[in-house]
Amino acid sequence: MPKGSVYLVGAGPGNPGLITVRAKELIESCDTLIYDSLVHPAVLALQKEKCEQIFVGKKSGCHSVPQAEIQSLIVAKAREGKLVVRLKGGDPFIFGRGSEEALFLRQEGVYFEIVPGITAAIGAGAFSGTPLTQRNSSSTLVIVTGHEDPEKPEISVDWANIPRVNSTVCVYMGISRLELIAASLMDAGFESDTAVACVEWATLGCQRVCRGSLGTICGDAKEFKLKSPAVIIIGENAGMGDEISWFESQPLQGRRFVVTRSQGQASELSEKLEKLGAEVIGLPLISISRNVNEQTRDDVFAELASYDWIVFSSPNGVRHFFDTFFEKFDDIRSLGFIRIAAVGKSTAKEISKFYVATDLIPEEANAESLADALVATESLDSAKVLLVTGNLGRDVLLKKLEEARAIVDRFEVYRTDPTDLSSDPAAKAFREQGADAILFTSSSGVKSFVDQAKDLVLSADAIRPKTVSIGPITSASMERLGVPRNFQAKEASLDSLVEELVRNFGKESN
């Protein structure tokens, strides 16, 4: 990918799992990311550490940056020799003004590529159970806009000549003009009982679908309190949602949860929740960076073969330990016959990525349980133990191992620091929308949340979240720091935490 080039990239309909492989590759490698309003924070989090982020989003009634300025900005960044990703919701060429930007780049002599994305209509159809085409009922698909240039007083769509038979019509940005659109279609010969499905926030956990007919949809939408962004799907197939809808039946669909995580890291918990239909805001309360003292590293690796146990207290420790390890050694067998312990299943899963088996995993994922499990092996008396940890690791594990007469060396491989949430996209989404619940999976997450509360104040219209703890140690930290707790998982594990959420927030609990 040459420097001084621009990639007009489609971010898809909203769900971060629906971006293309090419889009992910470019976002992860670009120098400058220029993005719009409807790009999910999880997609923005894919950027590399020193990527420049520039928001140029436009919402109804609020155009933050004029189009001409956006185009000049893109060119200016490319001429600085940067790899620029212009990230647009949906597909760049479907009502995204991508063609205007491409023409300007060609005029200015800047190299560019177009990376398509799943457009909103495709996502809305799939996630609402509405096939946009079907052999027996719809061989024609029409995509129109309900909102063009804001300076134009009227829509230039030729409603009278839109196919009425054996077709599906998808209207973008039309909610504010729904009454005019419905009337125009009926004047053009569409029957008043033609099925309509309005899909709000398509493909996201907060997706809602308002169903009706051309004759009733305006009243239905008002009662439903339908809001933008939404895709309006019109035609016989729009009535098939009751038969083949799948997303709306997910147990956590319609719920929004905040998952506290490290900056730039994906979350196993987020994946579990999204599979159950939830929308997840990954709040990057902390940043994790490598922090290895060179002298300590050399001392540890010089004696590596003499250790009886290596103990990992977090997935972050695993990643940074092995990064450091492979700088010194080129063969995993250099670990020797050392036994390996992990604080929990997530940490063991991270270890397995290096094709190494974990010998000991406690039933509960906390330092106390790990220490007790190690003591129960009756192998610690005079044993040499390497404890891999970060700068904020609790001393309880170290003390318990030493009480069992183990010789413990602490190897710090990463450090944890608070992030700046004042302009973070995920924090912005939380402040504006709120959530059904905030999930705390560690004491450090609770502390970071409290320390950065000033940057997480909710707007007046935001949903006030409940709080959920993964286990008693995290709950004790919440109590100590004055954070009220509504629910706690029965066991200190991610699976148990998810079960608690389904029990209290799932559709069957409503």
C-alpha positions in Angstrom: 0.0 0.0 0.0 1.8 3.1 -1.2 2.1 6.2 1.0 0.4 9.4 0.0 -2.7 7.5 -1.1 -6.4 7.5 -0.1 -8.8 4.6 0.4 -12.5 5.3 0.3 -13.7 2.5 2.6 -17.2 1.3 3.4 -17.6 0.5 7.1 -20.8 -1.5 6.6 -24.3 -1.0 8.1 -23.2 -0.6 11.7 -22.4 -4.0 13.2 -18.6 -4.2 13.5 -18.6 -7.8 12.6 -19.8 -6.9 9.1 -16.8 -4.9 7.9 -14.8 -6.5 5.1 -11.4 -8.1 5.5 -9.9 -5.4 3.3 -11.4 -2.7 5.4 -10.0 -4.1 8.6 -6.6 -4.4 7.0 -6.6 -0.8 5.9 -7.9 0.6 9.2 -5.2 -1.3 11.1 -2.4 0.1 9.0 -3.5 3.6 8.1 -1.8 6.8 9.3 -4.9 9.0 9.2 -8.5 7.9 9.7 -11.2 10.3 8.6 -14.6 9.0 9.6 -18.3 9.7 9.7 -21.0 9.6 12.4 -22.4 6.1 12.0 -19.1 4.2 12.2 -19.2 1.9 15.2 -16.6 2.7 17.9 -15.3 -1.0 17.8 -14.3 -0.4 14.2 -12.5 2.8 15.1 -10.7 0.8 17.8 -8.9 -1.3 15.2 -6.6 1.6 14.4 -2.9 1.4 15.3 -1.6 3.2 18.3 -0.4 6.4 16.6 -3.1 6.8 14.0 -4.5 10.3 13.6 -8.3 10.2 14.0 -10.4 13.0 12.4 -14.2 13.1 12.9 -16.1 14.8 10.0 -19.5 13.2 10.7 -22.8 14.6 9.7 -26.1 14.1 11.4 -29.6 15.3 10.5 -29.7 19.1 11.1 -26.0 19.2 12.1 -23.3 19.2 9.4 -20.1 19.5 11.3 -17.7 19.9 8.3 -18.7 21.1 4.8 -18.1 18.5 2.1 -15.6 20.8 0.3 -13.5 21.0 3.4 -13.6 17.2 3.9 -12.3 16.7 0.4 -9.5 19.3 0.9 -8.6 17.7 4.2 -8.3 14.2 2.5 -6.0 15.6 -0.2 -3.9 17.6 2.3 -3.3 14.5 4.5 -2.4 12.4 1.4 0.1 15.0 0.3 1.8 14.8 3.7 2.8 11.3 2.5 0.2 9.5 4.7 -1.9 6.5 4.0 -5.4 7.9 4.5 -8.6 5.9 5.1 -11.8 7.8 4.5 -14.2 5.6 6.4 -17.9 6.0 5.5 -20.9 4.2 6.8 -22.4 1.5 4.5 -20.9 1.7 1.0 -19.0 4.7 -0.3 -21.0 4.8 -3.5 -24.5 4.3 -2.1 -25.7 7.8 -1.0 -22.3 8.3 0.6 -20.8 11.1 -1.6 -17.9 8.8 -2.3 -18.1 9.6 -6.0 -17.6 13.3 -5.3 -14.5 12.5 -3.2 -13.2 10.2 -5.8 -13.6 12.7 -8.6 -11.9 15.4 -6.5 -9.0 13.0 -5.8 -8.6 12.3 -9.5 -8.7 16.0 -10.3 -6.0 16.6 -7.7 -3.8 13.8 -8.9 -4.0 11.7 -5.7 -3.9 7.9 -5.9 -7.0 6.3 -4.5 -8.9 3.0 -4.2 -12.5 2.2 -3.5 -13.3 -0.5 -0.9 -17.0 -1.4 -1.0 -19.0 -2.1 2.2 -22.3 -3.8 3.0 -24.9 -1.1 2.3 -27.6 -0.3 4.9 -30.5 -1.9 2.8 -28.7 -5.2 2.6 -28.0 -5.2 6.4 -31.5 -4.1 7.2 -33.1 -6.8 5.0 -30.9 -9.6 6.4 -31.3 -8.6 10.1 -35.1 -8.0 9.9 -35.9 -11.2 8.0 -36.8 -9.3 4.9 -35.5 -10.8 1.7 -34.9 -7.9 -0.7 -35.3 -10.2 -3.7 -37.2 -13.5 -4.1 -37.8 -15.6 -7.2 -41.6 -15.6 -6.8 -42.3 -12.1 -5.4 -39.5 -9.7 -6.1 -37.2 -9.7 -9.1 -36.5 -6.0 -9.0 -34.8 -4.1 -6.2 -35.0 -0.3 -6.1 -32.8 1.8 -3.8 -33.8 5.5 -3.4 -33.0 8.3 -1.1 -35.6 10.2 0.9 -33.2 13.0 1.7 -30.9 14.6 -0.9 -28.9 17.8 -0.8 -30.2 19.8 2.2 -30.3 22.9 0.0 -32.8 21.2 -2.3 -36.4 21.9 -1.3 -37.8 18.8 -2.8 -36.9 15.2 -3.5 -36.2 14.5 -7.2 -37.1 10.8 -7.0 -39.5 9.9 -9.8 -42.0 8.1 -7.6 -44.5 7.7 -10.4 -42.2 5.4 -12.4 -40.9 3.1 -9.6 -41.9 -0.5 -10.4 -44.9 -1.5 -8.4 -45.2 -5.2 -9.3 -42.7 -7.9 -8.3 -40.4 -5.4 -6.7 -38.9 -4.2 -3.4 -38.3 -0.5 -2.7 -35.7 0.5 -0.1 -35.7 4.2 1.0 -32.7 5.6 2.8 -32.8 8.7 5.1 -36.6 8.9 4.7 -38.0 8.9 8.2 -38.5 12.7 8.4 -40.4 12.5 5.1 -42.3 9.3 5.7 -45.7 10.8 5.2 -44.7 12.4 1.9 -43.0 9.2 0.7 -46.0 7.0 1.6 -48.5 9.4 -0.1 -46.3 9.7 -3.2 -46.1 5.9 -3.6 -49.9 5.5 -3.2 -50.4 8.3 -5.7 -48.1 6.4 -8.1 -50.4 3.3 -7.9 -49.0 1.3 -4.9 -51.8 -0.3 -3.0 -52.4 1.0 0.6 -52.0 -2.5 2.0 -48.5 -2.9 0.6 -46.3 -4.2 3.4 -43.7 -1.8 5.0 -40.9 -2.6 7.4 -38.9 0.3 8.9 -35.6 -1.0 10.3 -34.1 1.4 12.9 -30.4 1.0 13.7 -30.1 -2.0 11.4 -27.8 -4.8 12.4 -27.0 -3.4 15.8 -28.2 -4.8 19.2 -30.5 -1.8 19.5 -32.2 -2.6 16.2 -36.0 -2.1 16.2 -38.4 -2.9 13.4 -41.7 -1.1 12.9 -44.0 -3.1 10.6 -47.2 -1.9 8.9 -48.5 -1.0 5.5 -48.3 2.1 3.3 -51.7 3.1 4.5 -50.9 2.8 8.2 -47.1 3.2 8.5 -47.2 6.9 9.4 -49.4 6.3 12.4 -47.5 3.1 13.3 -44.2 4.9 13.2 -45.5 7.8 15.4 -46.8 5.3 18.0 -43.6 3.3 17.7 -41.5 6.5 18.2 -39.4 5.6 15.2 -36.2 7.6 14.8 -33.3 7.9 12.4 -31.3 6.2 11.2 -33.7 3.8 9.6 -34.2 2.0 6.3 -37.8 1.9 4.9 -38.5 -1.4 3.0 -41.6 -1.5 0.9 -43.1 -4.4 -1.0 -44.6 -7.9 -0.5 -41.4 -9.2 1.0 -41.5 -6.6 3.8 -44.2 -8.7 5.4 -42.1 -11.8 5.7 -40.3 -10.8 8.9 -42.7 -12.7 11.1 -41.8 -15.9 9.3 -38.0 -15.7 8.9 -36.9 -13.1 11.4 -33.9 -14.4 13.4 -32.1 -11.5 14.9 -35.0 -10.2 17.0 -35.4 -13.6 18.7 -31.9 -13.4 20.2 -32.1 -13.3 24.0 -30.2 -10.1 24.4 -31.3 -8.3 21.2 -32.3 -4.7 22.0 -29.9 -4.5 25.0 -26.8 -2.3 25.2 -24.0 -3.2 27.5 -20.7 -1.4 28.4 -17.7 -3.7 28.6 -14.6 -2.2 30.2 -11.5 -3.3 28.3 -8.0 -2.3 27.4 -7.4 0.2 24.6 -6.9 -1.5 21.3 -7.8 -5.0 22.5 -10.8 -7.0 21.5 -12.9 -8.5 24.2 -13.9 -12.2 24.6 -16.9 -11.0 26.6 -18.0 -8.6 23.8 -18.0 -11.5 21.4 -20.1 -13.6 23.6 -22.7 -10.8 24.1 -22.8 -9.9 20.4 -23.6 -13.5 19.5 -26.6 -13.2 21.7 -27.8 -10.1 19.9 -26.6 -7.4 22.3 -25.0 -4.2 21.3 -21.6 -3.7 23.1 -19.8 -0.5 23.8 -16.2 -1.4 24.5 -15.0 1.3 26.9 -11.2 1.6 26.8 -10.7 2.7 30.4 -7.0 1.6 30.4 -4.2 1.3 28.0 -1.8 -1.7 28.2 1.8 -1.2 27.0 4.9 -3.4 27.2 7.1 -2.6 30.2 10.1 -4.9 30.6 13.2 -4.1 32.5 16.1 -5.3 30.4 18.2 -6.5 33.4 15.3 -8.4 34.9 14.6 -10.0 31.5 18.2 -11.1 31.1 18.3 -12.6 34.6 15.0 -14.4 34.2 15.9 -15.9 30.8 19.3 -16.9 32.0 17.7 -19.1 34.7 14.6 -20.1 32.8 15.4 -23.8 32.8 15.6 -23.8 36.6 12.0 -22.7 37.2 9.4 -25.3 38.3 6.4 -23.2 37.6 5.5 -20.2 35.5 2.4 -18.4 36.6 0.4 -16.1 34.4 -2.1 -13.7 36.1 -3.7 -12.2 33.0 -3.9 -12.6 29.2 -1.9 -9.3 28.8 1.0 -11.0 30.8 0.9 -13.9 28.4 1.1 -11.7 25.2 3.9 -9.5 26.5 5.9 -12.4 28.0 5.9 -14.4 24.8 6.7 -11.3 22.7 9.8 -10.8 24.9 10.5 -14.5 24.9 10.7 -14.8 21.1 13.1 -11.9 20.9 15.6 -14.0 22.8 14.6 -17.5 21.7 13.5 -18.9 18.3 12.0 -22.2 19.6 9.2 -22.7 22.0 11.0 -25.7 23.4 13.4 -23.3 25.1 10.8 -23.1 27.8 12.0 -26.6 28.9 9.9 -28.8 31.1 8.5 -25.9 33.2 4.9 -26.3 34.4 2.4 -23.6 33.6 -0.5 -22.1 35.6 -3.1 -19.6 34.5 -5.5 -17.5 36.5 -8.4 -18.5 34.4 -9.8 -19.9 31.1 -9.2 -16.6 29.2 -5.6 -16.6 30.2 -5.2 -20.2 29.3 -6.8 -19.6 25.9 -4.2 -16.9 25.3 -1.4 -19.3 26.3 -2.8 -21.9 23.8 -2.2 -19.5 20.9 1.5 -20.2 21.4 0.9 -24.0 21.2 1.6 -24.4 24.8 -0.6 -26.4 27.2 -1.6 -25.1 30.6 -1.1 -27.5 33.5 -3.3 -25.7 36.1 -6.4 -23.6 35.9 -8.4 -22.8 39.1 -12.2 -23.1 39.2 -12.5 -19.4 39.9 -10.6 -16.8 37.9 -8.9 -14.8 40.7 -5.5 -14.6 42.4 -6.7 -16.3 45.7 -8.1 -19.3 43.9 -5.0 -19.6 41.7 -2.8 -19.5 44.8 -4.9 -22.2 46.6 -4.8 -24.4 43.5 -1.0 -24.2 43.3 -0.7 -24.9 47.1 -2.9 -27.9 46.7 -0.4 -29.5 44.2 2.0 -29.8 47.2 4.8 -28.9 44.8 5.8 -25.5 46.1 8.1 -26.3 49.0 11.5 -24.8 47.8 10.1 -24.7 44.2 11.2 -21.8 42.0 8.2 -19.9 40.6 8.2 -17.2 37.9 5.2 -14.9 38.4 4.4 -13.0 35.2 2.4 -9.8 35.9 1.9 -6.1 35.3 2.7 -3.0 37.3 -0.7 -3.2 39.1 -0.7 -6.9 40.0 -2.0 -7.6 43.5 0.5 -9.0 46.0 -1.9 -11.6 47.4 -0.7 -14.3 44.9 3.0 -13.5 45.6 2.4 -13.7 49.4 0.5 -16.9 49.4 3.1 -18.6 47.2 5.9 -17.5 49.5 3.9 -18.6 52.6 3.9 -22.1 50.9 7.7 -21.9 50.9 8.1 -21.2 47.2 10.9 -19.1 45.9 9.1 -16.5 43.8 10.5 -14.1 41.1 8.2 -11.4 39.9 8.6 -10.6 36.2 6.7 -7.4 35.2 6.1 -7.4 31.5 3.4 -4.7 31.0 2.0 -1.6 32.6 -1.5 -0.3 32.9 -2.3 3.4 32.5 -5.6 5.3 32.3 -6.7 6.5 28.8 -8.0 9.9 27.8 -11.8 9.4 27.4 -12.6 13.0 26.7 -12.6 12.5 22.9 -12.8 8.7 22.7 -15.7 7.6 20.3 -16.8 4.8 22.6 -17.0 7.1 25.6 -18.9 9.6 23.5 -21.4 6.9 22.5 -21.9 6.0 26.2 -22.4 9.6 27.3 -25.0 10.2 24.6 -26.9 6.9 24.7 -26.1 5.3 28.1 -26.6 1.6 28.4 -28.7 -1.1 30.1 -25.7 -2.2 32.2 -22.0 -1.7 32.9 -20.1 -4.9 33.3 -17.1 -5.0 35.7 -14.8 -7.9 35.4 -11.9 -6.8 37.6 -11.1 -4.5 40.5 -8.8 -2.4 38.3 -11.7 -1.8 35.9 -13.8 -0.5 38.8 -11.0 1.8 39.9 -10.4 3.1 36.4 -14.1 3.8 36.0 -14.3 5.8 39.2 -11.1 7.6 38.4 -12.4 8.7 35.0 -16.0 9.4 36.0 -15.7 13.1 35.0 -15.4 12.0 31.4 -18.4 9.6 31.6 -21.2 11.9 32.7 -24.4 10.9 30.9 -26.6 13.2 28.9 -30.2 13.9 30.1 -31.7 11.5 27.6 -29.3 8.6 28.1 -30.3 5.3 29.6 -29.1 5.0 33.3 -27.3 1.7 33.5 -27.3 -0.9 36.2 -24.1 -2.5 37.3 -23.0 -6.1 37.1 -20.0 -7.7 38.8 -18.2 -10.9 37.7 -17.6 -12.0 41.3 -17.1 -11.3 45.0 -13.6 -9.7 44.7 -14.8 -7.2 42.1 -18.0 -6.6 44.1 -15.8 -5.9 47.2 -13.9 -3.3 45.2 -17.2 -1.7 44.0 -18.4 -1.4 47.6 -15.1 0.0 48.7 -15.1 2.6 45.9 -18.8 3.6 46.3 -20.1 1.9 43.1 -23.5 0.4 43.7 -24.0 -3.2 42.5 -27.2 -4.5 41.1 -26.2 -8.1 40.1 -23.3 -10.5 40.5 -22.4 -13.6 38.5 -22.9 -16.8 40.4 -19.4 -17.9 39.5 -16.4 -15.7 38.7 -16.3 -16.5 35.0 -17.3 -14.9 31.8 -19.8 -17.6 31.0 -21.5 -17.2 34.4 -21.5 -13.4 33.9 -23.3 -13.9 30.5 -25.8 -16.2 32.1 -26.5 -13.6 34.7 -27.2 -11.0 32.0 -29.5 -13.3 30.1 -31.3 -14.0 33.4 -31.9 -10.4 34.3 -31.9 -8.6 30.9 -33.0 -11.4 28.4 -36.3 -11.3 26.6 -37.8 -14.1 28.7 -37.1 -12.0 31.9 -39.1 -9.0 30.6 
